[in-house]
Amino acid sequence: MKQLVTAQRGFLIAHIVSMAFGLAGLLLVVPNADTIVSLSPIGQQIFQVSMANGGVAYILFGAVAVSIYAGRLLGVRQWLAFMVPAVFLSLGSELLGTSTGFPFGHYQYLSGLGYKISGLVPFTIPLSWFYLGLVSYLLARVGLETTKLPPWGRHLGAIVLGALLLTSWDFVLDPAMSQTDIPFWEWLQPGAFFGMPYQNFAGWMGTGALFMTVAALLWPKPPLTMTRGEMVFPVIVYASNFIFSAVMSLAAGLWIPVLLGIVLGMGPAIILWAMASPTPATEMPLHEDATPHAKASEVAAS
């Protein structure tokens, strides 16, 4: 148990540090060509390697950290019951989108995010859908468990709110990552929302809601009883990714997407986290293979 907590913490730190390093490179080094030229040959080589692999690293670190967390607190079966649909359904949407323009609009991925499946979608993209999707869904579902909504209302609300949190992250991420000095994808169908079509967000909501619905059907029916301390990790993952995207957008002068993201994503995520019970409930864990819940203080430290 202690080793898993340590590994989870280590990968989370690596995830956040790699995002911070990427921000420094994209916002401080890349726009100043003289800085790159002034580096030593070894420094230039390190810079090239980091720029070529930084996007891959931060997504992999995030996916591993969330996987450890989910396997430890939810159980391996529930982790896989969410990850497998999330990865394969999001990959299907992305392959369809880059091939036909549905459901997101016409776009294509450039370099910087790893090997492309079928030459179209970087293998890291479905992993990012998984780890941001899981923390978004958990924040929504655990928060709503404390309300007086009927069970069907809590499940439906978790899917809708979880998909909204996931889509709100894209409000902030997509404009910046497609318009930075070194873009990671480009829109072949310019739209009204800072170069993106509104269809993109409908595609995000639909894809997120689809794999969250599949996971909800596969997970057991008892309430998901997790404490506020145990939910610190998901809110940190969501907030760190949101901040990374927000800084990118603000540096590009795109403040409206950031405001939308705060109102529809970051703000609700914090509220949902605060709605979680501060103390353990009496219900059984989500599944028998889940590790018994640690004390809230121990998990909060992780």
Contacts in CASP RR format, 6 or more apart in sequence:
PFRMAT RR
TARGET T0000
AUTHOR 0000-0000-0000
METHOD contacts of the structure
MODEL  1
MKQLVTAQRGFLIAHIVSMAFGLAGLLLVVPNADTIVSLSPIGQQIFQVS
MANGGVAYILFGAVAVSIYAGRLLGVRQWLAFMVPAVFLSLGSELLGTST
GFPFGHYQYLSGLGYKISGLVPFTIPLSWFYLGLVSYLLARVGLETTKLP
PWGRHLGAIVLGALLLTSWDFVLDPAMSQTDIPFWEWLQPGAFFGMPYQN
FAGWMGTGALFMTVAALLWPKPPLTMTRGEMVFPVIVYASNFIFSAVMSL
AAGLWIPVLLGIVLGMGPAIILWAMASPTPATEMPLHEDATPHAKASEVA
AS
1 72 0 8 1.000
1 291 0 8 1.000
1 294 0 8 1.000
4 68 0 8 1.000
4 72 0 8 1.000
4 291 0 8 1.000
5 72 0 8 1.000
5 294 0 8 1.000
5 298 0 8 1.000
5 299 0 8 1.000
5 302 0 8 1.000
7 68 0 8 1.000
8 65 0 8 1.000
8 68 0 8 1.000
8 69 0 8 1.000
8 72 0 8 1.000
8 233 0 8 1.000
8 302 0 8 1.000
9 301 0 8 1.000
9 302 0 8 1.000
10 65 0 8 1.000
11 61 0 8 1.000
11 62 0 8 1.000
11 64 0 8 1.000
11 65 0 8 1.000
11 68 0 8 1.000
12 61 0 8 1.000
12 62 0 8 1.000
12 65 0 8 1.000
12 233 0 8 1.000
12 236 0 8 1.000
12 237 0 8 1.000
14 57 0 8 1.000
14 61 0 8 1.000
14 65 0 8 1.000
15 58 0 8 1.000
15 61 0 8 1.000
15 62 0 8 1.000
15 65 0 8 1.000
15 237 0 8 1.000
15 240 0 8 1.000
16 240 0 8 1.000
18 54 0 8 1.000
18 55 0 8 1.000
18 57 0 8 1.000
18 58 0 8 1.000
18 61 0 8 1.000
19 58 0 8 1.000
19 240 0 8 1.000
19 241 0 8 1.000
19 244 0 8 1.000
20 244 0 8 1.000
21 50 0 8 1.000
21 54 0 8 1.000
22 50 0 8 1.000
22 54 0 8 1.000
22 55 0 8 1.000
22 58 0 8 1.000
23 244 0 8 1.000
23 247 0 8 1.000
23 248 0 8 1.000
25 47 0 8 1.000
25 50 0 8 1.000
25 51 0 8 1.000
26 180 0 8 1.000
26 181 0 8 1.000
26 182 0 8 1.000
26 248 0 8 1.000
27 247 0 8 1.000
27 248 0 8 1.000
27 251 0 8 1.000
28 35 0 8 1.000
29 35 0 8 1.000
29 36 0 8 1.000
29 47 0 8 1.000
30 36 0 8 1.000
30 51 0 8 1.000
30 181 0 8 1.000
30 182 0 8 1.000
31 181 0 8 1.000
36 44 0 8 1.000
36 47 0 8 1.000
39 47 0 8 1.000
51 112 0 8 1.000
51 182 0 8 1.000
52 111 0 8 1.000
52 112 0 8 1.000
53 112 0 8 1.000
53 114 0 8 1.000
54 112 0 8 1.000
55 112 0 8 1.000
55 113 0 8 1.000
55 114 0 8 1.000
55 124 0 8 1.000
55 184 0 8 1.000
56 112 0 8 1.000
56 113 0 8 1.000
56 114 0 8 1.000
56 122 0 8 1.000
56 124 0 8 1.000
59 113 0 8 1.000
59 124 0 8 1.000
59 127 0 8 1.000
59 128 0 8 1.000
59 131 0 8 1.000
60 124 0 8 1.000
60 127 0 8 1.000
62 131 0 8 1.000
62 237 0 8 1.000
63 127 0 8 1.000
63 128 0 8 1.000
63 130 0 8 1.000
63 131 0 8 1.000
65 131 0 8 1.000
65 237 0 8 1.000
66 130 0 8 1.000
66 131 0 8 1.000
66 134 0 8 1.000
66 135 0 8 1.000
66 237 0 8 1.000
67 79 0 8 1.000
67 83 0 8 1.000
67 131 0 8 1.000
69 233 0 8 1.000
69 234 0 8 1.000
70 78 0 8 1.000
70 79 0 8 1.000
70 82 0 8 1.000
70 83 0 8 1.000
70 134 0 8 1.000
71 78 0 8 1.000
71 79 0 8 1.000
71 290 0 8 1.000
71 291 0 8 1.000
72 291 0 8 1.000
73 226 0 8 1.000
73 230 0 8 1.000
73 290 0 8 1.000
73 291 0 8 1.000
73 293 0 8 1.000
73 299 0 8 1.000
74 286 0 8 1.000
74 287 0 8 1.000
74 290 0 8 1.000
75 286 0 8 1.000
75 287 0 8 1.000
75 289 0 8 1.000
75 290 0 8 1.000
75 291 0 8 1.000
76 289 0 8 1.000
77 287 0 8 1.000
77 289 0 8 1.000
78 219 0 8 1.000
78 220 0 8 1.000
78 286 0 8 1.000
78 287 0 8 1.000
78 290 0 8 1.000
81 215 0 8 1.000
81 218 0 8 1.000
81 219 0 8 1.000
82 130 0 8 1.000
82 134 0 8 1.000
82 137 0 8 1.000
82 211 0 8 1.000
82 215 0 8 1.000
82 218 0 8 1.000
82 219 0 8 1.000
83 130 0 8 1.000
83 134 0 8 1.000
85 211 0 8 1.000
85 214 0 8 1.000
85 215 0 8 1.000
85 218 0 8 1.000
86 126 0 8 1.000
86 129 0 8 1.000
86 130 0 8 1.000
86 133 0 8 1.000
86 134 0 8 1.000
86 208 0 8 1.000
86 211 0 8 1.000
86 215 0 8 1.000
87 126 0 8 1.000
87 127 0 8 1.000
87 129 0 8 1.000
87 130 0 8 1.000
88 126 0 8 1.000
89 207 0 8 1.000
89 210 0 8 1.000
89 211 0 8 1.000
89 214 0 8 1.000
90 125 0 8 1.000
90 126 0 8 1.000
90 129 0 8 1.000
90 130 0 8 1.000
90 207 0 8 1.000
90 208 0 8 1.000
90 211 0 8 1.000
91 117 0 8 1.000
91 121 0 8 1.000
91 125 0 8 1.000
91 126 0 8 1.000
93 103 0 8 1.000
93 104 0 8 1.000
93 203 0 8 1.000
93 207 0 8 1.000
94 120 0 8 1.000
94 121 0 8 1.000
94 125 0 8 1.000
94 126 0 8 1.000
95 117 0 8 1.000
95 118 0 8 1.000
95 120 0 8 1.000
95 121 0 8 1.000
96 102 0 8 1.000
96 103 0 8 1.000
97 103 0 8 1.000
97 104 0 8 1.000
97 105 0 8 1.000
97 106 0 8 1.000
97 107 0 8 1.000
98 107 0 8 1.000
98 108 0 8 1.000
98 109 0 8 1.000
98 120 0 8 1.000
98 121 0 8 1.000
99 120 0 8 1.000
101 107 0 8 1.000
101 189 0 8 1.000
103 199 0 8 1.000
103 202 0 8 1.000
103 203 0 8 1.000
103 206 0 8 1.000
103 207 0 8 1.000
104 197 0 8 1.000
104 199 0 8 1.000
104 200 0 8 1.000
104 203 0 8 1.000
104 204 0 8 1.000
105 187 0 8 1.000
105 189 0 8 1.000
105 197 0 8 1.000
105 199 0 8 1.000
105 200 0 8 1.000
106 187 0 8 1.000
106 188 0 8 1.000
106 189 0 8 1.000
107 178 0 8 1.000
107 185 0 8 1.000
107 186 0 8 1.000
107 187 0 8 1.000
107 188 0 8 1.000
107 189 0 8 1.000
107 200 0 8 1.000
108 120 0 8 1.000
108 185 0 8 1.000
108 186 0 8 1.000
108 188 0 8 1.000
109 116 0 8 1.000
109 120 0 8 1.000
109 121 0 8 1.000
109 122 0 8 1.000
109 125 0 8 1.000
109 184 0 8 1.000
109 185 0 8 1.000
110 183 0 8 1.000
110 184 0 8 1.000
110 185 0 8 1.000
110 186 0 8 1.000
111 184 0 8 1.000
112 122 0 8 1.000
112 184 0 8 1.000
113 122 0 8 1.000
113 124 0 8 1.000
113 125 0 8 1.000
113 184 0 8 1.000
114 122 0 8 1.000
114 123 0 8 1.000
114 124 0 8 1.000
115 122 0 8 1.000
115 123 0 8 1.000
116 122 0 8 1.000
116 123 0 8 1.000
117 123 0 8 1.000
129 166 0 8 1.000
129 207 0 8 1.000
129 208 0 8 1.000
129 211 0 8 1.000
131 237 0 8 1.000
132 166 0 8 1.000
132 169 0 8 1.000
132 237 0 8 1.000
132 238 0 8 1.000
132 241 0 8 1.000
133 162 0 8 1.000
133 165 0 8 1.000
133 166 0 8 1.000
133 208 0 8 1.000
133 211 0 8 1.000
133 212 0 8 1.000
134 234 0 8 1.000
135 233 0 8 1.000
135 234 0 8 1.000
135 235 0 8 1.000
135 237 0 8 1.000
135 238 0 8 1.000
136 162 0 8 1.000
136 163 0 8 1.000
136 165 0 8 1.000
136 166 0 8 1.000
136 169 0 8 1.000
136 238 0 8 1.000
136 269 0 8 1.000
137 158 0 8 1.000
137 159 0 8 1.000
137 162 0 8 1.000
137 212 0 8 1.000
137 215 0 8 1.000
138 224 0 8 1.000
138 226 0 8 1.000
138 231 0 8 1.000
138 234 0 8 1.000
139 162 0 8 1.000
139 165 0 8 1.000
139 231 0 8 1.000
139 234 0 8 1.000
139 235 0 8 1.000
139 238 0 8 1.000
139 269 0 8 1.000
139 272 0 8 1.000
139 273 0 8 1.000
140 157 0 8 1.000
140 158 0 8 1.000
140 159 0 8 1.000
140 160 0 8 1.000
140 161 0 8 1.000
140 162 0 8 1.000
140 165 0 8 1.000
140 272 0 8 1.000
141 154 0 8 1.000
141 155 0 8 1.000
141 158 0 8 1.000
141 162 0 8 1.000
141 224 0 8 1.000
142 224 0 8 1.000
142 226 0 8 1.000
142 231 0 8 1.000
142 272 0 8 1.000
142 275 0 8 1.000
142 276 0 8 1.000
143 272 0 8 1.000
143 273 0 8 1.000
143 275 0 8 1.000
143 276 0 8 1.000
144 153 0 8 1.000
144 154 0 8 1.000
144 157 0 8 1.000
144 158 0 8 1.000
144 161 0 8 1.000
144 272 0 8 1.000
144 275 0 8 1.000
145 154 0 8 1.000
145 223 0 8 1.000
145 224 0 8 1.000
145 225 0 8 1.000
145 276 0 8 1.000
145 277 0 8 1.000
146 275 0 8 1.000
146 276 0 8 1.000
146 277 0 8 1.000
147 154 0 8 1.000
147 275 0 8 1.000
149 157 0 8 1.000
151 221 0 8 1.000
155 216 0 8 1.000
158 212 0 8 1.000
158 216 0 8 1.000
159 209 0 8 1.000
159 212 0 8 1.000
159 213 0 8 1.000
159 216 0 8 1.000
160 209 0 8 1.000
161 268 0 8 1.000
161 272 0 8 1.000
162 208 0 8 1.000
162 212 0 8 1.000
163 204 0 8 1.000
163 205 0 8 1.000
163 206 0 8 1.000
163 208 0 8 1.000
163 209 0 8 1.000
163 212 0 8 1.000
164 205 0 8 1.000
164 264 0 8 1.000
164 265 0 8 1.000
164 268 0 8 1.000
165 238 0 8 1.000
165 265 0 8 1.000
165 268 0 8 1.000
165 269 0 8 1.000
166 204 0 8 1.000
166 208 0 8 1.000
167 201 0 8 1.000
167 204 0 8 1.000
167 205 0 8 1.000
167 208 0 8 1.000
167 264 0 8 1.000
168 260 0 8 1.000
168 261 0 8 1.000
168 264 0 8 1.000
168 265 0 8 1.000
168 266 0 8 1.000
168 268 0 8 1.000
169 238 0 8 1.000
169 241 0 8 1.000
169 242 0 8 1.000
169 245 0 8 1.000
169 261 0 8 1.000
169 265 0 8 1.000
170 200 0 8 1.000
170 201 0 8 1.000
170 204 0 8 1.000
171 201 0 8 1.000
171 257 0 8 1.000
171 260 0 8 1.000
171 261 0 8 1.000
171 264 0 8 1.000
172 242 0 8 1.000
172 245 0 8 1.000
172 246 0 8 1.000
172 248 0 8 1.000
172 249 0 8 1.000
172 257 0 8 1.000
172 258 0 8 1.000
172 260 0 8 1.000
172 261 0 8 1.000
173 241 0 8 1.000
173 245 0 8 1.000
173 248 0 8 1.000
173 249 0 8 1.000
174 196 0 8 1.000
174 200 0 8 1.000
175 193 0 8 1.000
175 194 0 8 1.000
175 195 0 8 1.000
175 196 0 8 1.000
175 249 0 8 1.000
175 252 0 8 1.000
175 254 0 8 1.000
175 257 0 8 1.000
176 245 0 8 1.000
176 248 0 8 1.000
176 249 0 8 1.000
176 251 0 8 1.000
176 252 0 8 1.000
176 254 0 8 1.000
176 257 0 8 1.000
177 183 0 8 1.000
177 184 0 8 1.000
177 185 0 8 1.000
177 245 0 8 1.000
177 248 0 8 1.000
178 184 0 8 1.000
178 185 0 8 1.000
178 186 0 8 1.000
178 187 0 8 1.000
178 195 0 8 1.000
178 196 0 8 1.000
179 194 0 8 1.000
179 195 0 8 1.000
179 252 0 8 1.000
179 254 0 8 1.000
180 248 0 8 1.000
180 252 0 8 1.000
187 195 0 8 1.000
187 196 0 8 1.000
187 197 0 8 1.000
189 197 0 8 1.000
190 196 0 8 1.000
190 197 0 8 1.000
191 197 0 8 1.000
191 198 0 8 1.000
192 198 0 8 1.000
193 200 0 8 1.000
193 201 0 8 1.000
193 257 0 8 1.000
194 254 0 8 1.000
194 256 0 8 1.000
194 257 0 8 1.000
219 286 0 8 1.000
219 287 0 8 1.000
220 286 0 8 1.000
220 287 0 8 1.000
222 283 0 8 1.000
222 284 0 8 1.000
222 286 0 8 1.000
223 281 0 8 1.000
223 283 0 8 1.000
224 286 0 8 1.000
225 277 0 8 1.000
225 280 0 8 1.000
225 281 0 8 1.000
225 283 0 8 1.000
225 284 0 8 1.000
225 285 0 8 1.000
225 286 0 8 1.000
225 293 0 8 1.000
226 276 0 8 1.000
226 293 0 8 1.000
227 276 0 8 1.000
227 277 0 8 1.000
227 278 0 8 1.000
227 279 0 8 1.000
227 280 0 8 1.000
227 293 0 8 1.000
227 296 0 8 1.000
227 299 0 8 1.000
228 273 0 8 1.000
228 274 0 8 1.000
228 276 0 8 1.000
228 277 0 8 1.000
228 278 0 8 1.000
228 296 0 8 1.000
229 276 0 8 1.000
229 278 0 8 1.000
229 296 0 8 1.000
229 297 0 8 1.000
229 299 0 8 1.000
229 300 0 8 1.000
230 276 0 8 1.000
230 293 0 8 1.000
230 294 0 8 1.000
230 296 0 8 1.000
230 299 0 8 1.000
230 300 0 8 1.000
231 273 0 8 1.000
231 276 0 8 1.000
232 273 0 8 1.000
232 299 0 8 1.000
232 300 0 8 1.000
232 302 0 8 1.000
233 299 0 8 1.000
233 302 0 8 1.000
234 273 0 8 1.000
235 269 0 8 1.000
235 270 0 8 1.000
235 273 0 8 1.000
238 266 0 8 1.000
238 269 0 8 1.000
239 266 0 8 1.000
239 269 0 8 1.000
239 270 0 8 1.000
242 261 0 8 1.000
242 265 0 8 1.000
242 266 0 8 1.000
242 269 0 8 1.000
246 258 0 8 1.000
246 261 0 8 1.000
249 255 0 8 1.000
249 257 0 8 1.000
249 258 0 8 1.000
250 258 0 8 1.000
278 296 0 8 1.000
279 296 0 8 1.000
280 293 0 8 1.000
280 296 0 8 1.000
285 292 0 8 1.000
285 293 0 8 1.000
293 299 0 8 1.000
END
